[in-house]
């Protein structure tokens, strides 16, 4: 949990690379914890990388198909203007 807290703090400061490394470290430390994948997805989403974000949200749902944060995040991605534009193509 400490790594995820540090990753969120780094994200808030705009330190995306550091946040990514911290969230990845959280996954390595406990690969069965879906919230670590959600955190990494959130960092990618905030950095404007929805495809990467979706991959991590999907990974969280593979561990726990009812992970509420992952379900909410995917729903938000699906409602985003970029997703709507891509679906129209």
Secondary structure, DSSP 4 states (H G I P E B T S, - for coil): -HHHHHHHHHHHTT-HHHHHHHHHHHHHH-TT-HHHHHHHHHHHHHTT-HHHHHHHHHHHHHH-TT-HHHHHHHHHHHHSHHHHHHHH-
